[in-house]
Amino acid sequence: MGSTKTREVTIKESKGVFSLLKKPGISKKDFDFDGILALRQLLSNEKARILHVIKIQHPNSIYDLAKKLGRGFKSVSDDIKLLKRFGFIELVEEKTQKRIRHVPKIVVDTITIHVKV
């Protein structure tokens, strides 16, 4: 197995508000919402379920992932965008006979959250 890849998310308290701390080289748009809300969205049981299904069942598209989860395509697609924005997964393009599909792949195996007070 390859090297361990860790994704760090830093949340900073400032003037009574938590916000995501921007890392150098990461564009501002990657962290364009409130820290705790974003973290709550990111660490929901549904996101954990998505990561588990990707890891164990290796879906061959977002549509396949939605079917395996028993959820609608749009909501799974939105969740995938959030996981991708934080760098937890990548979408690998694969050409089929008729179209290009996006295969979700996990690119981290550890998530570290820092809270600066």
C-alpha positions in Angstrom: 0.0 0.0 0.0 1.2 3.6 -0.7 2.1 6.2 1.8 -0.5 7.6 4.2 -2.1 10.8 3.0 -3.4 13.1 5.6 -5.8 16.0 5.0 -5.6 18.8 7.6 -8.5 21.2 8.2 -7.8 24.1 10.6 -10.5 26.1 12.2 -9.7 29.3 14.0 -11.7 31.3 16.5 -11.7 35.0 16.0 -14.0 37.5 17.7 -16.3 34.8 18.9 -16.7 33.2 15.5 -15.1 30.0 14.1 -13.8 30.1 10.6 -11.7 27.9 8.4 -8.1 28.9 8.2 -6.9 29.3 4.7 -3.7 27.4 3.8 -1.2 29.0 1.5 -1.7 27.7 -2.1 -5.3 26.9 -1.5 -7.7 29.3 -3.2 -10.1 31.3 -1.1 -13.1 29.8 -2.9 -12.2 26.4 -1.5 -13.2 27.7 1.9 -16.1 30.1 1.2 -18.5 29.2 4.0 -18.5 29.4 7.8 -16.1 27.0 9.5 -18.4 25.2 11.9 -21.2 24.9 9.4 -18.7 23.6 6.8 -17.2 21.1 9.3 -20.7 19.9 10.3 -21.5 19.4 6.6 -18.2 17.7 6.0 -18.3 15.3 8.9 -21.9 14.2 8.6 -22.8 10.5 8.8 -23.9 10.8 5.2 -20.4 11.9 4.1 -18.9 9.0 6.2 -21.2 6.6 4.4 -20.2 8.0 1.0 -16.5 7.6 1.8 -17.1 4.0 3.1 -19.0 3.0 0.0 -16.3 4.5 -2.3 -13.6 2.7 -0.3 -15.4 -0.7 -0.1 -17.6 -1.0 -3.2 -15.6 1.1 -5.7 -18.5 2.6 -7.6 -17.7 3.3 -11.3 -19.5 6.7 -11.4 -21.4 9.2 -9.2 -24.7 7.6 -10.5 -23.5 4.1 -9.5 -22.5 5.6 -6.1 -26.0 7.1 -5.7 -27.6 3.7 -6.5 -25.4 1.9 -4.0 -26.4 4.5 -1.4 -30.1 4.4 -2.2 -30.0 8.2 -2.6 -30.8 10.7 -5.4 -28.1 11.6 -7.9 -28.3 15.4 -7.2 -27.8 15.1 -3.4 -25.0 12.6 -3.8 -23.4 14.9 -6.4 -23.6 17.9 -4.1 -22.0 15.8 -1.3 -19.2 14.7 -3.7 -18.5 18.3 -4.6 -18.0 19.2 -0.9 -15.7 16.2 -0.3 -13.8 17.1 -3.5 -13.5 20.8 -2.5 -11.8 19.7 0.8 -9.5 17.4 -1.1 -10.8 14.1 0.4 -11.7 12.6 -3.0 -10.9 13.1 -6.7 -13.1 12.4 -9.7 -11.2 10.4 -12.3 -12.6 10.8 -15.8 -13.2 7.5 -17.7 -14.4 7.3 -21.2 -17.1 4.8 -22.0 -18.6 4.2 -25.4 -21.1 7.0 -25.2 -19.9 9.4 -22.6 -17.3 10.4 -20.0 -18.1 9.3 -16.5 -16.5 10.6 -13.3 -15.2 7.8 -11.0 -15.0 8.9 -7.3 -11.7 7.9 -5.7 -10.6 8.6 -2.1 -7.2 10.4 -2.0 -6.7 10.6 1.8 -6.8 8.0 4.5 -6.6 10.3 7.5 -8.4 13.6 8.3 -6.8 15.8 11.0 -8.9 18.7 12.4 -7.2 21.5 14.3 -9.2 24.0 16.3 -7.3 27.2 17.2 -8.8 29.1 20.1 
